[in-house]
């Protein structure tokens, strides 16, 4: 994979990671915490854009450290990839909490005030570690699969549909249902 691909590739990756993030949150809510099901996002669809932004940032900022490298090099670089993903995700979560608070009056995920190491209840060490581990999983397992899958897609329609659906969902949220 070249470092810069076409925008369609990134849109499709963004969407896949938004859905994976939503599934992860649902798993935590239903299986781990046993709170029961609720839509974990602010939008209607089964996707969380913050995960898409985070994963794309991993792809654009960290993936090139391991892309196309030998297995040994990838393993040696795993701690750097982990740290990079943890820091990126934590910075995104912190920034998103301030943005959501300014726009919505709150941030739409649990606060971390009960976590041992946290900053203003907005970010905490434990989720940062999970995000770093998730980033390693994404970049070492999922992203190579997406590279192969999306390299075979020769049409722009998937990306066009994704953009249209997410824009309609956002418009609904902003005008009719949300904020």
Secondary structure, DSSP 8 states (H G I E B T S, - for coil): --SS--HHHHHHHHHHHHHHHHHHHHHIIIIIS-------SSSSSS--HHHHHHHHHHHHHTGGGTTT--HHHHHHHHHHHHHHHHHHHHHHHHHHHHHHHHHHSS-SS---TTSSSEETTTEEHHHHHHHHHHHHHIIIIIHHHHHHHHHT---SHHHHHHHHHHHHHHHIIIIII--
